[in-house]
Amino acid sequence: MSTWDVLLWGAAPYVVIAVLVVGSLWRWHYDRFGWTTRSSQLYESRLLRFASPLFHFGLLVVIVGHVIGLLVPESWTAALGVSEQLYHLVAVGLGALAGVCTLIGVALLIYRRRRNGPVFSATTVNDKAMYLVLVGAILLGLLTTVLANGVTEGYDYRATVSPWFRSIFVLQPEVALMVDVPWSFKAHVLVGMLLFALFPFTRLVHALSGFAAVRYLFRPYVVYRSRTAERARRGWEPVGVPGQREAGHDTPHRTRER
């Protein structure tokens, strides 16, 4: 093991966890009103109506796949009667489909931001950096899923990457397991850690609210009403001197509730 191996696979994960936890608490304490996606639905909704669900549903499947692949030991799935061949077949097929849906969804969201003037004007440098890292993580995930396990002879990441990942949470990182891991898996892990480090400081932080992303799937739409709808709403309206309302000369010095 080299010094870089110790830093990347032994120290960096704890730095990322600290930044994620402390950064999220800081953001909630000092920027609670900024804890939002800064919705741009008001500017454009036709493309968003298709791209956003495609991205979020695909990402949800990707997250579930990562949780199962990294946290569930190989011995557990074998005890349930799931063979290694069946596991990798389902992981490659479902993972590739979810990854493609997520990639298409985020590509449409980026296209929408670039082509729609008001949406592009509301896009910050922070957003651009977040999209760059997010797309990189998705592309590397597809690379490891399709190429490393679908096209080539395959690589059993559950014998190296998964035990290393679990060892982090018991405060005994097994750095040696990551030394001979293929570069595509290492790059995917590093970009993933970078994404988690940026998480508290970007619009992605909204995923922590509403029971992560699960409540998002069932929440009602945010309704935007035009100014013309204000005329018919209930509330307070000016009342003039008797005889002046018919003449169109309302005086706003008194009000009453309709």
C-alpha positions as CSV (number, residue, x, y, z in Angstrom):
1,M,0.0,0.0,0.0
2,S,1.2,3.5,-0.9
3,T,0.6,6.7,1.0
4,W,-2.0,7.7,-1.6
5,D,-3.9,4.4,-1.0
6,V,-4.0,5.2,2.7
7,L,-5.2,8.8,2.1
8,L,-7.8,7.9,-0.6
9,W,-9.3,4.8,0.9
10,G,-8.5,5.2,4.6
11,A,-8.7,8.9,5.4
12,A,-10.8,10.6,2.6
13,P,-14.1,8.7,3.4
14,Y,-14.1,10.1,7.0
15,V,-13.4,13.6,5.7
16,V,-16.3,13.3,3.3
17,I,-18.6,12.0,6.1
18,A,-17.6,14.9,8.3
19,V,-18.2,17.4,5.6
20,L,-21.6,15.9,4.8
21,V,-22.8,15.8,8.4
22,V,-21.4,19.1,9.5
23,G,-22.2,20.9,6.2
24,S,-25.8,19.7,6.3
25,L,-26.2,20.9,9.9
26,W,-24.6,24.2,9.1
27,R,-26.8,24.7,6.0
28,W,-30.0,23.9,8.0
29,H,-29.0,26.3,10.8
30,Y,-27.8,29.3,8.7
31,D,-29.5,28.8,5.3
32,R,-32.9,27.2,6.0
33,F,-34.7,29.4,3.5
34,G,-32.1,28.2,0.9
35,W,-32.8,24.6,1.7
36,T,-34.7,24.1,-1.6
37,T,-34.3,23.2,-5.3
38,R,-35.1,26.8,-6.3
39,S,-37.8,25.5,-8.6
40,S,-37.9,26.9,-12.1
41,Q,-41.2,25.3,-13.0
42,L,-42.7,28.8,-13.3
43,Y,-40.4,29.5,-16.3
44,E,-40.8,26.2,-18.2
45,S,-42.9,23.2,-17.3
46,R,-43.4,21.2,-20.5
47,L,-40.0,19.5,-20.6
48,L,-39.6,19.5,-16.8
49,R,-42.8,17.4,-16.5
50,F,-41.0,14.6,-18.4
51,A,-37.4,15.0,-17.4
52,S,-37.8,15.4,-13.6
53,P,-39.7,12.1,-12.9
54,L,-37.4,10.2,-15.3
55,F,-34.3,11.4,-13.4
56,H,-35.8,11.0,-9.9
57,F,-37.2,7.5,-10.5
58,G,-34.1,6.3,-12.2
59,L,-31.9,7.8,-9.4
60,L,-34.1,6.1,-6.7
61,V,-33.5,2.7,-8.4
62,V,-29.8,3.4,-8.6
63,I,-29.6,4.3,-4.9
64,V,-31.4,1.1,-3.9
65,G,-29.1,-0.9,-6.1
66,H,-26.0,0.7,-4.4
67,V,-27.4,0.0,-1.0
68,I,-28.0,-3.7,-1.8
69,G,-24.7,-4.1,-3.5
70,L,-22.6,-2.4,-0.9
71,L,-24.3,-3.1,2.4
72,V,-25.7,-6.7,1.8
73,P,-22.9,-9.3,2.1
74,E,-22.6,-11.9,-0.6
75,S,-23.2,-14.7,2.0
76,W,-26.6,-13.2,2.7
77,T,-27.9,-13.4,-0.8
78,A,-26.4,-16.9,-1.2
79,A,-28.3,-17.9,1.9
80,L,-31.5,-16.7,0.3
81,G,-30.9,-19.0,-2.7
82,V,-29.7,-16.2,-5.1
83,S,-26.8,-17.5,-7.1
84,E,-23.9,-15.2,-8.1
85,Q,-24.8,-15.5,-11.8
86,L,-28.4,-14.5,-11.1
87,Y,-27.4,-11.6,-8.9
88,H,-25.0,-10.1,-11.5
89,L,-27.6,-10.6,-14.3
90,V,-30.2,-8.7,-12.4
91,A,-27.7,-6.1,-11.2
92,V,-26.4,-5.5,-14.7
93,G,-29.8,-5.4,-16.4
94,L,-31.7,-3.3,-13.8
95,G,-28.7,-1.2,-13.1
96,A,-28.1,-0.4,-16.7
97,L,-31.7,0.5,-17.3
98,A,-31.9,2.7,-14.2
99,G,-28.6,4.4,-15.1
100,V,-29.7,5.1,-18.7
101,C,-33.0,6.6,-17.4
102,T,-31.1,8.8,-14.9
103,L,-28.6,9.9,-17.5
104,I,-31.4,10.8,-20.0
105,G,-33.3,12.6,-17.3
106,V,-30.3,14.7,-16.2
107,A,-29.3,15.4,-19.8
108,L,-32.8,16.8,-20.5
109,L,-32.6,18.9,-17.3
110,I,-29.3,20.4,-18.4
111,Y,-30.6,20.9,-22.0
112,R,-33.6,22.7,-20.5
113,R,-31.4,25.0,-18.4
114,R,-29.2,25.8,-21.3
115,R,-31.9,26.5,-23.9
116,N,-34.4,28.3,-21.8
117,G,-33.4,31.9,-21.1
118,P,-35.0,32.5,-17.7
119,V,-34.0,29.1,-16.4
120,F,-30.4,29.6,-17.6
121,S,-30.3,33.0,-15.9
122,A,-31.3,31.3,-12.6
123,T,-28.5,28.8,-13.0
124,T,-25.5,29.5,-10.7
125,V,-21.9,28.4,-10.9
126,N,-22.7,26.1,-7.9
127,D,-25.4,24.4,-10.1
128,K,-23.0,23.9,-13.0
129,A,-20.3,22.3,-10.8
130,M,-23.0,20.1,-9.2
131,Y,-24.3,18.9,-12.6
132,L,-20.7,18.2,-13.8
133,V,-19.9,16.0,-10.9
134,L,-23.3,14.3,-11.0
135,V,-23.1,13.4,-14.7
136,G,-19.5,12.2,-14.1
137,A,-20.7,9.9,-11.3
138,I,-23.6,8.5,-13.5
139,L,-21.3,7.9,-16.5
140,L,-18.7,6.1,-14.4
141,G,-21.5,4.1,-12.8
142,L,-22.7,3.0,-16.2
143,L,-19.1,2.2,-17.2
144,T,-18.6,-0.1,-14.2
145,T,-22.0,-1.7,-14.6
146,V,-22.0,-2.4,-18.3
147,L,-18.3,-2.7,-19.3
148,A,-16.9,-4.3,-16.2
149,N,-19.8,-6.7,-15.6
150,G,-21.6,-6.9,-18.9
151,V,-19.1,-6.8,-21.7
152,T,-15.8,-8.0,-20.3
153,E,-15.3,-11.1,-18.2
154,G,-16.7,-9.2,-15.2
155,Y,-15.4,-8.1,-11.8
156,D,-16.8,-9.2,-8.4
157,Y,-16.9,-5.9,-6.6
158,R,-18.7,-7.5,-3.7
159,A,-15.4,-9.2,-2.7
160,T,-13.4,-6.0,-2.5
161,V,-15.3,-2.7,-2.8
162,S,-18.3,-3.8,-0.7
163,P,-16.3,-5.1,2.3
164,W,-14.1,-2.0,2.2
165,F,-17.2,0.2,2.2
166,R,-18.7,-1.6,5.2
167,S,-15.4,-1.5,7.0
168,I,-15.5,2.3,7.0
169,F,-18.6,2.3,9.3
170,V,-17.0,0.0,11.9
171,L,-13.9,2.4,12.0
172,Q,-11.6,-0.3,10.6
173,P,-11.0,0.7,7.0
174,E,-9.5,-2.3,5.0
175,V,-7.4,-0.2,2.6
176,A,-5.7,-3.2,1.1
177,L,-9.0,-4.3,-0.5
178,M,-9.0,-1.2,-2.8
179,V,-5.4,-1.4,-4.0
180,D,-6.0,-3.8,-6.9
181,V,-9.5,-2.7,-7.8
182,P,-9.9,-1.7,-11.5
183,W,-9.5,2.0,-12.2
184,S,-13.1,2.5,-13.4
185,F,-14.4,1.4,-9.9
186,K,-11.9,3.6,-8.2
187,A,-12.8,6.6,-10.3
188,H,-16.5,5.9,-9.6
189,V,-15.9,5.8,-5.8
190,L,-13.8,9.0,-5.8
191,V,-16.3,11.0,-7.9
192,G,-19.1,9.6,-5.6
193,M,-17.2,10.8,-2.6
194,L,-16.8,14.2,-4.2
195,L,-20.5,14.4,-4.9
196,F,-21.3,13.7,-1.3
197,A,-18.8,16.3,-0.2
198,L,-20.6,18.9,-2.4
199,F,-24.0,17.6,-1.3
200,P,-24.7,20.0,1.6
201,F,-23.8,23.1,-0.4
202,T,-25.9,22.5,-3.5
203,R,-29.5,22.1,-4.4
204,L,-29.2,18.4,-3.9
205,V,-29.6,19.0,-0.1
206,H,-33.3,19.1,-0.6
207,A,-33.2,15.3,-0.8
208,L,-32.7,15.2,3.0
209,S,-36.0,16.9,3.6
210,G,-39.3,15.0,3.4
211,F,-37.9,11.6,4.4
212,A,-35.2,11.7,1.8
213,A,-36.5,11.3,-1.8
214,V,-39.4,8.9,-0.9
215,R,-41.9,11.5,0.1
216,Y,-41.1,13.4,-3.1
217,L,-42.7,10.7,-5.2
218,F,-46.1,11.2,-3.5
219,R,-46.2,14.9,-2.7
220,P,-48.7,17.1,-4.6
221,Y,-47.6,19.4,-7.3
222,V,-46.6,23.0,-6.5
223,V,-49.4,25.1,-8.1
224,Y,-48.5,28.4,-9.7
225,R,-51.4,30.8,-10.4
226,S,-51.4,33.7,-12.8
227,R,-52.2,37.3,-11.7
228,T,-55.6,37.0,-13.4
229,A,-56.6,34.6,-10.6
230,E,-56.2,37.2,-8.0
231,R,-59.4,39.0,-9.1
232,A,-61.6,36.0,-8.1
233,R,-60.0,35.2,-4.8
234,R,-61.7,35.7,-1.5
235,G,-60.3,38.4,0.8
236,W,-60.4,42.1,1.4
237,E,-61.5,44.7,-1.2
238,P,-61.8,48.5,-1.0
239,V,-65.2,50.0,-0.2
240,G,-66.0,53.5,-1.2
241,V,-68.6,56.0,-0.2
242,P,-72.1,54.9,-1.2
243,G,-72.9,55.8,-4.7
244,Q,-69.2,56.0,-5.8
245,R,-68.8,52.2,-6.5
246,E,-71.5,52.4,-9.3
247,A,-69.6,55.4,-10.8
248,G,-66.3,53.5,-10.6
249,H,-64.7,55.9,-8.0
250,D,-63.8,53.5,-5.2
251,T,-61.9,55.1,-2.3
252,P,-59.4,52.7,-0.6
253,H,-59.6,54.3,2.8
254,R,-61.9,51.5,4.2
255,T,-62.0,47.8,3.6
256,R,-64.4,45.0,4.3
257,E,-64.2,41.2,3.9
258,R,-66.3,39.8,1.1
